[in-house]
Amino acid sequence: MPAKTIRVVVISDLETDQRVRKTCETLIHAGYLVQLTGRKGKHSGPLTTSSFPRNRVGARFHKNFLFFAEFQCRLLFSLLKGPADLIYANDLDSLPAAWLAAQLRRVPLVYDSHEFYTGMPELSESPLKRRIWRSLENFLVPRTQGRLTVNASIAQLLQEQYGKEFSVLRNLPMAQTLAEPQPTKNRAELGWPEEAFIMILQGGGINMQRGAEEAIAALKHLPDQVYLATIGSGDIFHSLPEIAESLGVRNRLLWHERMPYKELLACTRLCQLGLSLDKPLSINYQLSLPNKLFDYMQAGVPVLSSDLVELRKVIKAYGTGWMLPEVSPTAIANAVKRRLNDPEGTRLAAENCKKAAQELVWEKDAPNLLAQIERAFSHARS
């Protein structure tokens, strides 16, 4: 019997979405054929080599409703070409075209919700947009044959809303990738001070309400040997140097554009403290479990985090860091001072990170992914 083909779709850039890459590699390892389709943005670079075919859907529009409508149309036409035995949609913004293609091709549909989409702060500030997205979610989610999401809290919330099971597939680092040769970096080649105590805030979503501004402002209340490295992208990322300049701490901000995952881990290993500072101002952030938490642990770097339910579960269970009473410059500075005055406690947390890293890997949750794929195929056969 020929291998089944799974068409994986996502609205993000294919080069930077680690969760989607890990999903595809897991499906390939299980014996499926995979084709991944994503978005070609204004600043998308060339696609690198990959173990599975990938293509990008271009668009003339790049924001607002016109972009979304055009992307859905182009994605639908792409999904109607070539073989497809199952369609796998990542996040709500790729689900409309994926559902319609699945209907037309009479194949099952699996939905992977990377966050509590309708609880995003961008939508809470626009009631009309939120109602539209919620209506789409209400219609589409019950019509999927398999469902996954990123943590237990969001799974429970979605299950309560739709009466449908959601399996948990946390965005953990892949042990297979970590076992491959890893690049090394040193502070000198990055232009980082050798003797500094360096905090790091990394990720592809360094946006408003995620603590970057407060972390920079905290430098004003900390000794001169404390620096902040920011690596990634996001809505406010490119304004961070300007913010640091206005506060008189630009020389202590180590600012780098996003980089390949393995290089990012190599930079993280050079730091003493990882920051995860999402504010609980929306239900999406309240229930979030950022990828950076696990990346810090893989690098052996203790975590200083806002006190969110899923973050608290992991950090307390493994003893890998500390929670902040609030996300403010003063609270961050006070917590960092405690780390400077307690090197032994910081060392023990770093050791706990290394131990936790052995268990917190993608392969631990991957069986949930394969079970939902098989469930969807079984549903189609019945």
C-alpha positions in Angstrom: 0.0 0.0 0.0 1.5 3.4 -1.0 2.4 5.8 1.8 -0.3 8.4 2.7 0.4 12.0 1.9 -0.2 14.7 4.5 -0.5 18.3 3.4 0.7 20.6 6.3 -0.2 24.3 6.0 0.7 27.3 8.1 0.6 31.1 7.6 4.0 31.7 9.0 7.4 31.7 7.3 8.7 28.1 6.8 12.3 28.9 7.7 11.5 30.0 11.3 8.6 27.9 12.5 10.3 25.2 14.6 7.0 23.6 15.7 5.9 23.0 12.2 9.3 21.6 11.2 9.2 19.1 14.1 5.7 18.1 13.2 6.7 17.3 9.6 9.8 15.4 10.7 7.7 13.3 13.1 5.2 12.4 10.4 8.0 11.5 8.0 9.6 9.3 10.6 6.2 7.5 11.1 6.1 6.7 7.3 3.9 9.4 5.9 4.8 11.6 2.9 4.6 15.3 3.8 4.3 18.5 1.8 4.5 21.8 3.7 2.9 25.0 2.4 3.5 28.4 4.1 3.5 32.1 3.3 6.0 34.1 1.3 6.3 37.5 3.0 8.0 40.7 1.9 11.1 39.8 3.8 11.2 36.0 3.3 14.6 34.7 2.4 15.3 31.7 0.1 14.2 28.3 1.3 17.1 26.1 2.6 17.4 22.4 1.9 14.8 20.2 3.7 14.0 16.5 4.1 10.5 17.1 2.7 9.0 19.3 -0.1 8.0 22.8 0.8 6.4 25.6 -1.1 5.3 29.1 -0.3 2.1 31.0 -1.2 2.8 34.5 -2.3 0.4 37.5 -1.9 0.1 40.9 -3.3 -1.3 42.3 -0.1 0.5 42.0 3.2 -1.8 43.0 6.0 -5.4 43.3 7.1 -8.4 41.6 5.5 -7.2 41.8 1.9 -4.1 39.8 2.9 -6.1 37.2 4.8 -8.6 36.8 2.0 -6.0 36.5 -0.7 -3.9 34.1 1.3 -6.9 31.8 1.9 -7.7 31.7 -1.8 -4.1 31.0 -2.9 -3.7 28.4 -0.2 -6.9 26.7 -1.3 -5.8 26.5 -4.9 -2.4 25.1 -3.7 -4.2 22.4 -1.6 -6.3 21.3 -4.5 -3.2 20.4 -6.6 -1.2 17.2 -6.1 -1.9 14.2 -3.8 -3.5 14.7 -0.3 -4.8 12.0 2.0 -5.1 14.3 5.0 -4.7 18.1 5.6 -3.0 19.4 8.8 -3.8 23.0 9.6 -1.6 25.0 12.0 -3.5 27.7 13.8 -6.9 29.3 13.1 -5.6 31.6 10.4 -4.9 28.6 8.1 -8.0 26.6 9.0 -10.6 28.1 6.6 -8.8 27.2 3.4 -7.7 23.9 4.9 -11.2 23.0 5.8 -12.7 23.9 2.4 -9.9 21.9 0.7 -10.6 18.9 2.9 -14.3 19.1 2.1 -13.7 19.3 -1.7 -11.1 16.5 -1.6 -13.1 14.4 0.9 -10.1 13.9 3.2 -9.8 14.3 7.0 -8.6 17.4 8.6 -6.4 17.8 11.7 -6.2 21.1 13.6 -3.1 22.2 15.6 -3.8 25.3 17.7 -0.5 26.9 18.7 -2.2 29.3 21.1 -5.7 30.3 22.4 -6.1 32.3 19.2 -9.3 34.2 20.0 -7.8 35.3 23.3 -4.9 37.2 21.7 -4.5 40.8 22.9 -4.6 42.0 19.3 -8.1 40.7 19.0 -9.3 41.8 22.5 -8.6 45.4 21.4 -10.9 44.9 18.4 -14.2 43.4 19.4 -15.4 43.1 15.8 -12.3 41.2 14.7 -12.6 39.0 17.7 -16.3 38.2 16.9 -15.3 37.3 13.3 -12.5 35.0 14.4 -14.7 33.4 17.1 -17.4 32.7 14.6 -14.9 31.0 12.3 -13.6 29.0 15.2 -17.1 28.0 16.3 -17.9 26.8 12.8 -14.6 25.1 11.9 -13.2 23.4 15.0 -16.1 21.0 15.5 -15.7 19.9 11.9 -12.1 18.7 12.3 -11.3 15.0 12.8 -8.3 15.5 15.0 -7.1 18.3 17.3 -4.0 19.3 19.2 -2.8 22.2 21.2 0.3 23.4 23.0 -0.5 22.8 26.7 -3.0 21.3 29.2 -4.7 24.6 30.1 -5.5 25.6 26.6 -6.6 22.0 25.8 -9.0 22.1 28.7 -10.5 25.5 27.7 -11.0 24.4 24.1 -12.5 21.1 25.1 -15.0 22.9 27.4 -15.9 25.3 24.5 -16.4 22.7 21.8 -17.0 19.4 23.5 -14.2 17.9 21.4 -11.0 16.3 22.7 -7.7 18.2 22.2 -4.4 16.3 22.8 -1.4 18.1 24.1 1.7 18.6 21.9 4.1 20.9 23.8 6.6 22.9 21.7 9.6 21.1 23.2 13.0 20.9 21.6 13.6 17.8 19.5 16.1 15.3 21.0 17.0 14.2 17.5 18.0 17.7 16.6 19.9 18.2 19.9 21.9 15.0 19.3 23.3 16.4 16.0 26.6 18.4 16.0 25.9 21.7 17.7 27.6 25.0 16.7 29.7 26.8 19.4 30.1 30.5 19.9 32.1 32.6 22.3 31.4 36.0 23.6 34.3 37.6 21.8 33.0 36.8 18.3 29.6 38.2 19.3 31.1 41.3 20.8 29.8 40.5 24.2 31.7 41.4 27.3 33.6 38.5 28.8 33.0 39.1 32.5 29.4 40.3 32.3 26.3 38.8 33.8 24.1 38.4 30.8 20.3 38.0 30.8 18.7 36.9 27.6 15.2 37.5 26.1 14.8 35.6 22.9 12.0 34.5 20.6 10.1 35.2 17.4 7.3 37.1 19.1 9.0 39.9 21.1 5.9 42.1 21.0 4.1 44.5 23.2 3.1 43.2 26.7 5.9 40.6 26.6 8.2 42.4 29.0 11.0 43.6 26.7 10.6 47.3 27.7 10.6 46.5 31.4 13.7 44.3 31.0 15.6 47.1 29.4 14.4 49.6 32.0 15.6 47.2 34.8 19.2 47.7 33.6 19.0 51.2 35.1 18.6 49.6 38.6 21.3 47.0 38.2 25.1 47.0 38.4 27.1 47.9 35.3 28.2 44.3 34.8 24.6 43.2 34.1 23.7 43.2 30.4 20.6 42.2 28.4 20.8 40.2 25.2 17.7 40.3 22.9 17.6 37.9 20.0 14.6 37.4 17.6 11.9 39.5 16.0 8.5 40.9 16.8 6.3 43.9 16.7 8.5 46.1 18.9 11.8 44.3 18.5 13.4 46.9 16.2 12.5 49.7 18.6 14.4 48.1 21.5 17.7 49.9 20.7 15.9 53.2 20.6 14.2 52.5 23.9 17.6 51.5 25.5 19.1 54.7 24.1 16.4 56.9 25.7 17.1 55.2 29.0 20.8 55.6 28.8 21.6 51.9 28.7 22.1 51.3 25.0 25.7 50.1 25.7 24.3 47.3 27.8 21.8 46.0 25.3 23.1 43.2 23.1 20.7 43.3 20.2 20.6 40.6 17.5 18.2 39.8 14.7 16.7 36.3 14.7 19.0 33.5 13.7 18.8 29.7 13.0 17.7 27.6 16.0 21.1 25.9 16.6 22.9 29.2 16.6 20.3 30.7 19.0 21.0 27.9 21.4 24.7 28.5 21.1 24.2 32.1 22.1 21.8 31.2 24.9 24.5 29.0 26.5 26.7 32.0 27.0 24.1 33.7 29.3 23.4 33.4 33.0 19.6 34.0 33.1 16.7 33.5 30.7 13.8 35.9 30.8 10.1 35.0 30.0 8.0 38.0 30.8 4.6 37.7 29.2 2.1 39.8 31.1 -1.3 38.2 32.1 -3.3 40.9 30.3 -5.1 38.5 28.0 -6.3 34.9 28.4 -3.9 33.9 25.6 -0.9 35.1 27.6 -2.3 33.9 30.9 -2.3 30.3 29.5 0.9 30.6 27.4 3.8 28.2 27.6 6.5 30.0 25.6 9.0 28.0 23.6 11.8 30.0 25.1 11.3 28.3 28.5 12.4 25.0 27.1 15.2 26.5 25.0 16.7 28.1 28.2 16.6 24.7 30.0 18.2 23.0 27.0 21.0 25.5 27.2 21.4 25.0 31.0 20.2 28.6 31.7 17.9 29.2 34.7 14.7 31.1 34.1 13.2 34.3 35.6 9.5 34.3 34.6 6.2 36.1 35.0 3.9 34.1 37.3 1.7 32.3 34.7 0.0 29.0 35.3 1.8 26.8 32.8 5.2 28.4 33.4 4.8 27.9 37.1 3.9 24.2 36.7 7.2 23.5 34.8 9.5 25.8 36.8 8.3 24.6 40.2 8.2 20.9 39.1 11.9 20.9 38.0 13.4 23.7 40.2 14.7 25.5 37.1 14.0 29.2 38.1 12.0 31.8 39.8 8.7 33.6 39.4 8.2 37.4 39.5 5.5 39.0 41.6 4.9 41.4 38.7 6.5 42.4 35.4 8.0 45.7 36.3 11.6 47.1 36.1 11.8 47.2 39.9 10.7 43.6 40.3 13.0 42.3 37.6 16.0 44.2 39.0 15.3 42.9 42.5 15.1 39.4 41.3 18.3 39.7 39.3 20.1 41.2 42.4 19.1 38.1 44.4 20.7 35.9 41.7 23.9 38.0 41.8 24.0 37.6 45.6 23.2 33.9 45.5 25.6 32.3 43.0 25.2 28.8 44.6 21.4 29.0 44.2 21.8 30.0 40.6 24.2 27.2 39.9 21.8 24.6 41.4 19.0 25.9 39.2 21.3 25.6 36.2 22.0 22.0 37.1 18.3 21.3 37.4 17.9 22.8 33.9 20.3 20.2 32.5 18.4 17.4 34.2 15.0 18.7 33.1 16.3 19.0 29.5 16.7 15.2 29.3 13.0 14.7 29.9 11.5 17.8 28.3 11.9 16.8 24.6 9.5 16.7 21.7 9.6 12.9 21.5 7.8 12.7 24.8 4.6 14.2 23.4 5.0 13.0 19.7 2.8 9.9 20.3 -0.1 12.3 20.9 0.4 13.8 17.4 0.5 10.4 15.7 -2.6 9.2 17.7 -4.6 12.2 16.4 -3.5 11.5 12.8 -4.6 7.9 13.1 -7.8 9.0 14.7 -8.5 11.3 11.8 -7.9 8.5 9.2 -10.1 6.1 11.2 -12.8 8.7 11.3 -12.6 9.0 7.5 -12.8 5.2 7.0 -15.9 4.9 9.2 
